[in-house]
Amino acid sequence: MTSILLMAAFAAAVALPADSLAALNSTNPVAETAAPSPDAGFESAVLFLSGASCLEELPQDELERYQNLADHPLDLNLAGRARLTSTGLFSQYQAASLTDYRSRSGDILSFSELGLVDGFSPEFAEALRPFVRLVSDGAPGSRESRRLRHSLTAGGSVRNGDEYTARIKYSMEYGERAEFNWTSRTTYSEPEPAPGTFSAAWYGRRYLGKVVLGHFSARFGQGLAMWSGFSMSGYSSSASFRKNAAGFAATGSAAPELLGVAADWNLGPFTVSTGYSFLGRRIIGNLGWISRNLTLGLTATESAASADWRLSLPDLSVFGEFCSSYLGELCGLAGLIWVPEYGRKFALQARWFDEAWKEYSGIALGWETFSVVCTADAAYRLDKRLAQYKTLVQLKPELAFGEFILTPKLRWSGRLRPSEEFPLRNDLRADLEGSWRGWTAAGRFNALWCEKFGWLWYAQAGRKTENFTLSLRGGIFRIDEWNDRIYVYQQDAPGTFNVPAFYGRGWNLSLYAAVHLGRHHSIWLRLDCVQYPWNLTPRQGKLECRLQYRWRS
């Protein structure tokens, strides 16, 4: 307990001189300014780009990938096509369209201009803000950054005074030409130190797209033949109906699936990608072809092969993939996203899997506007003879009264599995967020019906500036059955995923603070307390402290 209080006092002492913190900001030119804080629009951007309706739907590795992109924003005026697609933010068509636009028109000077590029939209350009930079400090096409940047992150946590974790991560970037990542960590369940994971990549300019050594990810087509890491299992928005294939990419994840070597080459409109992973003895190959409106791909692994396509028109995107294992087990999907007018989207996807794939076949529909999202999915799993029906409705208007911004959200998701003991699951969530001149407030009430009825409520208030963030959250919950557990995302330091499952009867209190000392130093602190005074059976509470420090050049 003493160590926790000392950490809190240290963070508070660092946070006090706000005026002096502002004075420490870098005075370098635009090309050297610090990346925007991941707090600023980060959550809404992740939801838009991932297709998730809430951060609770994302696993640790996927959210960590977005956090890493926010910590190392991509220079859109320097990155080549391979570098753009490797982020997973852009489709092959968008990357080709962006590089072609730069070659004809020079540097992109604003996000408004970015939204006018073929394959982009104003809302997509706005969602990219936390993850990219628009730097223009020379004649169009005449510069290439060779700046060497380093980042070192170290942190740890202590829980209930006798459980500990530690984490260290080092990243290096050589302009937009090369990157290196090394991560090692311990967890409460695995306290022994490990060598960790490493990944290095070199990005070419002409024929060589990139070479990746060490741990890497591989994502091709719509993910039927090859897709490592996270993949959306539900349909929460129009973006979740379709995947953006990143091909081979370096990874800073602490739990990657592939370890080996991979590379791709650009031969005019063709891209040839080959890779081998010692983990699982995976052999991966892909041949891609791209034109102004059409992208085609052939993917082969040691166990399956597939063909995928994507047709991109001004108001319509048609996509699909057919796949077969070498034993003749078939699967496929096809879909479209139609934008009849700005701000309105219609999505459709149909998929079928042979029983050997052990996946749900079905059809999904979606309709989306700026403030409303509606999706429905009916599916059947052949190997277990199981039916499943899902639906989601989300209302998310934004109200502005001068500098005061109010964002109410109402989300209902339902799932019916007739063959299960508790077939019906309804999750109703109401959120209210407000902000005014850097002051923030938020609240949530979450009710869930499955085996029985469970509910959770919390309120949060805080202060957010460019260099400092502080928030305090408190809540109560009553959830008697594990089948009714409720997950809640809690803001934490970059690379630290925090979505606890609340179960039992009790209360929780947490404090989050972040301090950025210029562009070089950042400190994050989180204190958590969960107690169960009203639980039906005695249960030990939790008291946890997390502290993280990052230095970057």
N, C-alpha and C positions, 0 to 999 in steps of 0.2 A: 504493500500500500504506500509505503514511504517513497519508493522509487517512482510510483505513478504520480504522486503529488509533486515530486521534484521535476519530472518531465513537464507537467502542466505549468509549473512556475517558470521553467526555462522558456517554454513557448510563449507564455504571456509576456515575459520580459523582452523577448525578441520583437513581439508585435507592437509594443507600446509606441515607439517613436515613428509614427506614420509619416511625419513630415520629412524626417531624415531618410526614410525608405525611398520616398519619391526622388530625393536628391541623388540617390545612388543609381538611378536609371541610366542606361547606356546613352551616350551622346553620339554614337556612331551613326553613319548614314543609313538610309533605308535598308540597304542590303544586309546590315548587321543587327537590326533591331530584334528584340526578343520575340519569340513566338507568342501568339495570343494565349491567354490562360485557357486551359481545357475547360474551366468552369463556365466560360462565356459562350453560351449556346451549344456547348458540347453535347449535352444529353439529347436535345431536340435534333441535332445534326445526326447523331448516331441512330436515332429512331428512324429518321427519314431515309438514311442510306442503307440501313440493314433490313428495313421492312418490318421491324418489331413494333408492337404497340406499346411496350413498356420495357424498361431496362431489365426487369426481372426475367424476361424471356431469353436473355443472352447469357451464355456461359462465360466463365472467367477468361478463357483464351481469346474469345472474340472481342470482349470489351477491352482487354489488354492490348489487342492489336490496334484498336481505335485510339487508345490512350498513347500508344507509341507513335502513331502517326501525328497526333496533336503535339507531342513533345518534339518531333522532328518534322516540321511542316515541309512539304514538297514545293520546290520552286517551279511553278507551272511554265515559266518562260525559259527554263533550262532543261527540264527532264525530257528524255527521249521516250519513244513509244513503249519500249520494254519497261522502263522505270515507271511510267504512268500505270500500265496494266498490272504491274506487280503489287501495287498498293491495294488492289481490289476495289478501288473507288470508281474506276472507269471501265467501260466495256471496250472491246477491241475497236469498235466503230468510233467511240468517243475519243480514244487515244489517237487514232489515225486522223480524225477530223481536227483535233486540237493542234497536232504537229503540222498539218497542212495549212491551217489558218495562220500559224506563226510564221511559216516560210513565206506566205504571200503578204501578210499584213504587218509583220513584226511583233514586238512584245505586246502582250495583253496588259492593259493599264488599269483595269478596274473589274470588279465582279459583275457590274452591269454589262460590260463588254463581253465577259465570259459567258453570260447567260444568253448571248445572241449567237454563239458558235453553234454550227450544226450538231445536233445530238444533245445539246444542253438546253436548259431552261432556266429562267430566273430563280425558281425555287431550288433547283439542283445546285446552281452556282452559289446560292446563299448557304446551303448545307455544307459546302466544301470549305467555308471560311476557317473553321478551327484546324483544318488539316493541310492547307496549302498557303503559299505566299505568292504575291505578284510583285516581283522586283524588276525594275527597269532602270539600269544605270549606265547604259551604253547604246551604241547604234544597234538596230535590229540584226540579230544573227551574228554579231561580232564578238560576243563574250562567252566565256565558259568558266564557271566557278571551279577553282581548284583549292578552295579553302578547306583545311582540315579541322573538323569539329569533334570534340570529345564530350562524353556525358558519363558521369559515374553516380550511381544511386545506391545507397546503403540504408537499410532499415531493419526493423524487427518489432516484435510484440511480446507482451507478457500477459498471461491469463491466470487469474486466481492465485498469483504469486508463485506458482511452481511449474508453469508450462511456458515454453519459450519458442519463438520462431526467429529466423534471420533470413535476410534476402540481400543479394548484391547483384548489380547489373552494370555492365560497361558497354557503351555504344560508341562507335566511331563512324564518321562520314567524311568522304573526300569529295566535296561538292555534290553533284548528282551522279558521279561516276562510280562510287564504291561505298560499301557500308560493311560494318562488322558488329556483331552482337554476341555478348556472352552473359548468361544468366545462371545463377545458382541460388538455391533457396532450401530452407527446411520448413516443415509444417508441424502442427501439433501431433499429427499421426505418424509422421516420418521425421523425427528430430535429428537423425544422423546427417552430417554434411555430405554432399555429393559433388562430383566434378561439374555438374550443370550441363547446359546446352550452349552450343556456339553455332554461328551462322555468318558466312561471309559472301558477298556478292560484288561482281564487277559488271558495270553496264556499258555496253559498247555504243557506237554511234552509227555505224553503217551496217555491215553484214552481221556482226556479232550483236545479238540482242543483250544477252547477259549470261554470266556463269555464276552458279551458286555452289558453294562448298559447305559441308557440315549439315546441320539440321535445316530443313526447308519444308515448304508446303507446296502442294500441287493441286490446282483446281482448273478443270477443263470442262467445256460444254455446260450442260445443266447438272453435272455431278453424277451421272449414272455410272460411267465407267471409272472415273477418277475424281475424287473430291476429298481432300484431307482436311481435318479440322471441323469446325462448326458448320452446320447447315440448318436453316430454319425448317422446323418440322410442322409448323402451322402456317396459316395465312392471315396475317394481321394487317396488311395494307397491300396496295398494288405492287409495291416494290418486292414483296416477299413471294410473288408468283414466279419471278424470274431471277436467275443468278447471273452475276457478273464474274466471268472466269478470269482469274488473275494469272493463270499459267503457273510457272515455277516462281517462287518468291522466297527471299530470305525471311527468317522469322526470329523474333525475340521471345517467343513463347517458352515458358518453363516446362511445357509438356507437349513437345512436337511429336508427330507420328513418323516422320521420314528422316533418315540420316544417310547422306551419300554425296553425290555430285549430280548436277543438272545444268543444262545449257539450252539456249535457243538462238537461232540464226534467222535474220531477215533477208529473204531473197525476193526482192520486188514485192509483189502482193502476197507472197507465201511466207509463212513462219514455220520453221521446223524446230521442234522441241524434243529433247531426249533426256532421260534421267534414270538413275539407278539408286535404290535405297538399300543399305545393308540391313536395316530394320525391316523384317518381313520379306526380304529379298524381292523387293518390288521393282519391276521393269516398266518404265513409263515412256510412251512416245506419242507425239501429236503433230499433225500436219494441218495448218490453218491457212485459209485464203480469205482475203478481205477486199471488197470493192467499195464503191461509194455508199451503197445501200444494203449490201449482202455480205454476211460473214458465214463461212463454212468451215467445219473442222472434222478431222478423223482422229480418234484417240484409241490407243491400244495399250493394254497392260499385260501382265503375265497370266491374267485370268479372264479378261473380257475385252471387247472392242465395241466402239460406238461411232455414230455419225451425228453431228449436230449442225444446226443452222440458226441464223438470226437475220430477219429482214427488218430493216429500219427505214420507215417512211416518216414524213413530217408529223403525222397524227396517229401512226399505227406502228406497233412493233410485234412481229410474229416470230416465235421461237419454238424450238423443240429438239429432241434428241432420241434416237433409237439405239438400243444397246443389246448385245447378246454375249453371254458367257461362251467359252469354248466347248461347253457341254450342251449348247443349244437352249439355254434358259434365257428367255426374252423379257425385255421391259422397254418402256418408252413413255415419253410425255410430250405434249404440245400445248401451246397456249398463245395468248395475245394480250396486249395492253393497248387500249384505244383511248385517245384523248380527243373527245368530240369538240371541246373548247377549253381554253386556258382555265386551269383550276378544277377540271372534272376528269376523272379517269374511270375506265371500266376494264376489269381484268377477268380472264377466263383461263383455266388450266385443266386439262384432262391427263390422267396418268394410268398406266397399267403395268403390273408386275406379276411375273410368273411366281408361283408359290415358293420356288426355291430362293427367291430374293428376300422373303420374309418382310415385306413392306406392304403398306396400304395402297390399293388401287382406288381411284375415285375421280371426282370432278369438283372443282372449286370455282366460286364466283366472287367477285369483289367490285364494290363501287366506292369511290372516294372523291371528296371535295376538300377544300381547305379546312373545313370544320367538322366534317362527318366522314366516318369510315364504316363500311358494312361489308362483312365477308361471311361466306357460308361454304362448308365443305362436307360432302358425303363420301364415305370411303368404306372399303371392305378388304379384309386381309384373307387371302385364299388359304394360306397354310394352317391358320387356326380357325377359319370360318367365323371371323369376328367382324361385326359392323360397327361403324363409328360415325357420329354426326357432330359437327362443331359449327358454332356461329359466334360472331363477334360484332358488337356495335360500339362505336366510340364517338362521343361528341366532344369537340375541343375548340370552342370559339375563343377568340382573344379580344378583350375589350380594353381600349385605351382611353384614359381621361387625362389628357395632357401628359405629364411625366409619370402618372400612375398607370401601371399596366396590370390588368387582372385577367388571369387565365383559369377558368373553370374547366374541368374535365370529368366526363362521366363515361365509364367503361363497363360493359357487360359482356362476359364470355360464358358460353354454355357448351357442355359436352354430354352426349348421350352414348353410352355403350350398353346396349340391352342385355348382353350376356354376363355383365359383372354383378357382384353382390350389391354394390351401390351404383346403379347405372347412371344416375343423373348428377351432374356437377354444375352448379351455377356460381359464378364469381362476379359480384357487383362492387365497383370501386368508384368513389367520388373524391376528386382532388380539387383543391382550390389553391392557386398560387398568386401572389401579388408582389410587385416591386415598385419602389419609388426612390429615385436618387441614390441607388446603391443599397437601400434597405430592402430586405426580402422577408417574406412570410409565406408559409405553406401549411396545409393541413390535409389529412386523408381519413376517410372512413371506408373500411373494406369489410364486406360481409360475404361469407361463403357457405353454401349449402351443399353437402355431399352425404356423408354418413349421418351427421347431425348439423348443427348450426354453429358457426364460429364467426367472431368479429374482432376487428382491430381498429384502433383510432390513434392518431398522433398529430401533434402540432409542432411547427418548427419556425424559428425566427432567426435572422442573422443580418450580417453586414458584408457586402462584397464590393471591393474596389479592384483596381488593376494589380495591386501588389499585396492585397490582404483579403482573406476570407475567414469569417467566423460564423458558425451557426450552432444553435442549441435545439435539440429535439427531445420531446418527451411524449410518451404514449402509454396506453393500457390495452390489454388484449384478453380475450376469453375464448379459448379454442381447446375443447376437451378431447377431440379425436385426431389422431395423426392424419387420417384421410382428409381432414378439414384444415390442415396447416396452411398458413398464409406466408408468402415470401414478400419481403420488402427490401428494395434497394436502398443502401445507405452510402452516402458520398464518402470517399476515402482517397488516400494518396494514389497517384498513378501507378498502375501495375499491381494494385492491391484490390482484389475483388471482394465485395462485402454485400451479400444478399442472404441474410439469415432467414431461416424458417421459424416462424413464431408458433409455439404450441404450448398449451397449458393456460394457467390463469395468473396474470402478473402485470408488471409495469416495466418500462425501459426508459433510460435516459442516456443521451449521448451528446458529446461535444466534438466539433470538427473545426480545425484551424489550419490555415495555410498562409505562409509568409514567403514572398518572393523578393529577395534582396538584389535588386538590379536584374541583370540577365544571367548572372553566374550562379547564384545560390538560392535554393528553395528548401523550406522545411514544412513538413506536414505532421500534424498531431491529431490523434483521435482517441477519445475516452468513451468507453461503453460500459453501461451497467444494466443488467437484466435480473430482476428478482421475481419470485413466485410466492408471494405471501398468501394468495387465495387459492393455491393449487389444491386439487382433490387429494393428492398424495404428496408427501414432502419431496421437494426437488431443490438441488443446489443451484444457486444463482450464478451469475457470471460477472466478473469485473475484469475488463481488458483495457490495455493501453497499447497504442501503436504509434511509433515514431519513425519518420523517414526523412532523409536528407539527400539532396541532389545538387551536384556541381556540374556545370557545363561551360565549355569555353565560348 
